[in-house]
Amino acid sequence: MLETPYFLINQNTIEHLAGELLSALRYRWANGIAGYSFKTDNLPWIIKFMQGAGFWAEVVSADEYRLAKQLGYDPAHIIFNGPVKEKGAFTDAVEHGAVVNIDSGRELDWLCGCDKAALDKANIGLRVNFCLEDYCRGESQCGTEDGRFGFSYERGELKEAISFLRGRGIKLSGLHLHCSSKTRSLNIYRAISNVAKKIVNEYGLDLQYIDVGGGFFGGVEGKPSFDEYFNEIYRVFSADGRLAKVNLIVEPGISVVGAGISYVTEVVDVKQTKNNYFAVLDGSRIHIDPLMKKSSYSYRIVKKDQTAEDAEREQTLCGFTCMENDRFFKITAPPLQAGDRVVFDKVGAYTLCLSPQFISFYPAVAVERGGKTEIVRHKNTAEEFIKSNS
């Protein structure tokens, strides 16, 4: 039995979700591209797994771009997004065939310094900023505050960016329209598709791809399936002459890894105060909820002694740190005892890469398949910490 706390990857689950997504995508777009979102979970094992499954790399920084190359990705299979790219990595990506979605005016200027012969064959897209709230009232993440990425369609900045490229003979290959939402509903992707159609026809664009980003549900019962998402997009695109033959790019992250990773902790102490009963875990809320915003968790309790039959009581599950708010939630159940385990499921998104080196170093990560478990990242040691910070 592995020492807790640790993250546990269920390989069968992410293999199933990755395959399901690609199958649904390529049913409608034979050459459809899925770029795995590095920011969701940048564990090298997961990146290599996704590469082997047929996913491109979707990166949003120079560090992620170089990580992709270091792990064996050809730049031609990298999608480079993000608002603050580094000029050197940007130029390398443009000149070596990556899909580069331009986010700002300074990136347009950088294009002019790229090798002309390489630029003629480059895959350049523009990130579109539009008010999602106008199309999906109450569903957008930013509401009337607007998203902060890309060139504003409503204010004419997108038109100016298109004119900039045309005036310099730089081919526009695609549009990137990812939007963050509260709901991840089909409405979001219907709106994105219709805005893409509107822009393509308004400016007479002849594109190779439309990139709708990610944000899909995956492995969540009662929520839209990959097939439903892609059918919604296809329905809009296939009815328009300019979009019927355009390729689709998607950038999944949480939908392919979120449901496949658990966090295993153990009760190390219980204590009763005047007004509460605490079960102290050797894990921490900061490992699975780094922003401390969640109000509920998917979890299960594995009792060390299955024969114990104590009366139920309310108790607070809390973590190992010295912060008072390192509390997961309250449960009403037979009192937990030292040695009992609490397993938090579906915690694979934005956890491994956001977990801080706070009080305790990064926990181990293991992969489970076919009843066998293998460590793919050992818990950091003091020696490793010192070496990487000296």
N, C-alpha and C positions, 0 to 999 in steps of 0.2 A: 504494500500500500504506500502510495507516494506521500511525502511530507506536505502538509497543508501550510499556507494556502497555495493554490496553483490554478491556472487556467487549463481547461481540458477541451481540446478540439475534437469534435466528432467528425472524422473524415467522411464517413458515409453521408452525413447530413449535408455538408457543404458540396460534396461531389454531386449529390442529387439536385441541389438548388442550382449549382452552376450549369449542370447539364440541362435542367429544365428551362433555364433562361435562354441558353444558346439555341435550344431546339425551337422554342417559341419565336425567337428573333428570326432565325433563318428559315422558318416556315414561310415567312412573308418577304424577307430580304435575304436572298441566297448568300450575299456577301456582307450581310450585316455585321457590324463591329461592336463588340462589347469590351470596353476598357475597364479593367478592375481599378477601383478607386484606392490608391495607396493610402490616402489619409484616413480611411476607415479602419485599417489595420495593416501596418507596414511590416509585420513579422516576416522575415525572409522566407520561412517555410510556406506561409500562405501565398506570398507573391509567386514563388516557384510553382506551387500547386496550381494557381490560377493560370500561369503561363502555360503549363502543361495541358490544362483543360481547354486552351484555345483563346484565352483572354489577352487582349492588349494591355498595356500599362497606361493608366490615367494618372498624371502627376500634376502638382500645382506649385512646385518650387524647384529651384536648382538642385537642392539636396535630393529631392525625390527623383528628379530626372537622372542624376548621376547614380543613384541607387538602382534605378531600373537598368541602366547600362551595365553596372557592376554585376548585376544578377543575370545578365545574359540577354537582355532585350535589345534587339536591333532598333535604332531610332525610328525606323520606318513603321514600327509597331508600338510607338509611344504617342499618346495624346497629351499635349502640353497645355494646361490651363493655368489659371491663377492670376491674381491682380498684381503681384509683385515678383515678376520673373527677374532673373539676373541676366544681364546683357550677354555674357559669354555663353551661358547655357542656352539662351534664346537663339543666338546665332548658330550654334552647333546644331540645335534641333531643326531650325529652318533649312540649313544647308545639307542636312543628312536625311531629309524626307519625313520627319515627324509631322503629325497633324498639330499645328500650332494655332490655337484660338487667341486672337489678339484681344486684349482687355483695355488698353489705354493708348493715348496719343503718343506717349514716348516709345511704345512698341512699334507703332506705325513708322516713327522716325528711324528706329533701329533697322527696319526692313530695308531701308534705302542704303544701308551699309553692308548688306549681305551680298555674297557672290552672285553676280547677275545670272550666270548660267544655271546655278543651283536654284535661284529664286524663280526662274522660269518653270521649274518642275516642282516647286514647293507646294505644300498643302496648307494654305492659309485660310483661316476662318475668322469671323468677327463675333465676339460675344455680344449678344443683344440684351439691352436693358429695357424692359417694358413693365408697365404696371399690371401685374398679375391680379391685383385686387379688383381691377375694373372688370375682369372676366370671371373671377371666382370669389365673390364677396364672402369675406370671413374665413377664407381657406388659406390665404397667403401668409407666410411666416412674418413678413414685415408690415402687412397692412398698408395703410396710406403713407407709411414712412419710406416705402420703396426699397427694393434691393439695391445694393451698392456696386454691383459688378457690371462691366461692359459699357456699351455706347447707347445712350438713351434714344429710343425710337421716337417717343413723343416729342422730344425737344429738338430733333433733327440731327443729333450727333452721329447716329448710325448712317444717315444719308451722307453726311460729310466724310465719314470714314470710307464709305463705298466710293465716293468721288475721289478721295485721296488715292486709293488703290488704282482706280481706272485711269486717273491722270498720270500715273507713273508706270502704266502697263503691267501692273502686278495682278495676277489672276486671283480672284476670290473663289475659293473652293467650297466654302461652307459657312453655315451659321451655327452658333452655339447658343441655346436658349434655356439652359438649366435654370430652374427656379426652386427655391425652398418653400415648402408648404407645411401647414399644420396637419393636413389630412391625408396626403398622398393619394388622393382620390383620382378616379378616371377623369373627372372634370379638369384637373390640372393639366393632364397630357392632351386633352381635347383642346384646351386653350392654347397651349404651347404650339400644337400642330396648326391651329388656325392662324395664329400670329405669324408663324413661319410662312404659311401660304400667302398671307396678306403682304408680307415684306417681299417675298420672291416675285410676286406679280406686280407690285407697285414699282419696284426698281428694275424689273426685267432681268432677274438674275438667272444664270445658267450654272447650277451648282452640282458638285459631286456628292455632297453629304449634308444632312441636317443632324446636329448633335442635340439630343433632348436631355442629356445629363442622366442623373440617377434619381434616387428618392423613392424607389418602388418598395412595396411590401414584398416579403419573400418568406414563405414558410409560416405564415400567420393565418390561422383558420378564420374564415368569414371575411377576409379581405380580398381585394382584387388579385387575380393571378397574373403571371407574366403574359399569358396568352391574351387576357382581357386588356392589359395595358397596350400591348403591341397591336392588337386588333383596332383599338381606338385610334391610334396614330395612323395605321394603314388605311383606315376608312377615309380619313381626311386627305392623306397624300395621294391615294390611288384615284381619287375623283378629280384631281387637278393635273392638267397636262404638263406643267413645269415641274411637278413634284413626283409624278408617277414613277420615274426612273431614278430618282435620287436615292442614294444609300442612306441607311439609318445608323447612327452611332449612339450607343447608350453607355452609361458610366455607372454600373452597379457597384455597390459596396455593402451596405447593411443588408440588402436583400439576399446576398449570397453567403455572407459569413455571420450575420447577426444571430440567427437561430442555431448555428452549429457550434457555438462555444459556450461553455459553462465555467463557473468559478466555484471551486470547492474549498470550503472552510470547515473549521472544527471548533466546537465549544471548548474553551480552555478554562473557563471559570464561571461560576454563577454567584450572584450576591443579592441580598435583599436589603433595601433601605426602608426608611419610614413609609415612602409612598410608591416604591417601585420594586420590581424584580428584574434583575439584569442577567442576560446570558451574553458573556463576552466571547467574541469569536477571534480567531487568529488572523482573519482577513479584515479588510476595511472597506467601507463604503466608497472611499476615494478610488479604489481599484475598479469598481463597476459603475460608479456614478460620479465621475471626476468633477462635474459642475454642481453637484449636490442639489439636483433639481427634481429627481424622480420621486413620485409619491407611491409607487407600487413596483413590485418585483415578481418575476416568475421564479419560484423557488420550491424546493422539496427538502424534507428533513429525513435524514437517515439515522435512526436510533442505534446507539451502541448496544443497548440492552432492550431487545424487542419485547421482553416479558414484563417490563415495568408498566404498571397501570395506575398512574397517579391522577388525581382530579385535575381538571383543566384550570388554568389560571392565566391572567394577562401577564405578559413578560415582554421586555424590550430587548431586541437583538442589537448589539453594538459592536464596534470594531476595536482594533488594537491601538489606534492612535491616541494621543493625549488631547484630542479635540472633543469637547462635550457633544458637538453635533454629529459625531461619527456614530450615528444611530441609523440602522436600516429601517426598522418598522417595529410595531407592536404586534404580537400574535396572542391568540388565546388557544392554548394547547396544554397537554401535560407538560410539567416543567422540564426544560432541557437540562441535561447534565453534561459534565465534562466528558469528552469523547464522542458525543453526538456530532453529526456532521450536518451542515446546512449547505445545500448545493443551489447556486443561483444559475438559472438557465437563460439562454438567449441573450447573452451579454457580450457578443462578439464585435459590436460596432463601437468605435471610438473609445475603447477601454484600454487595450494593450498599449496603444500609442499615446494615450493621455494619462496613463497611470504615472504618478510622480515618484521621484526618489525621496519620499517624505517619511522620515523615521525608519522605514524599512526599505531595502533595495527591491528592484523589480522581482516579482514572484516568478516561479518557474512556469513553463508552458509545456503541456504534454499533448500528444495526439493519440487518439484511440480508434482502432479499426480491427474488426474481426476478433474482438476480445483481447487484443494485445495493446499495450500502452507504451509509448516511446517518448522520452523527454526530447523536445526540440529547442528548448531554451532553458538553461539552468538558472536558478536563482542567482542574482549577482552576488559577488563577494566583496568584502572590504578592499581586497587587493585589486580587483578589477575596477572598482570605483576610483581608487587612488590613481591607478594607471591612466584611466581615461580623463582624469581631471588634473593631471600634473603637467 
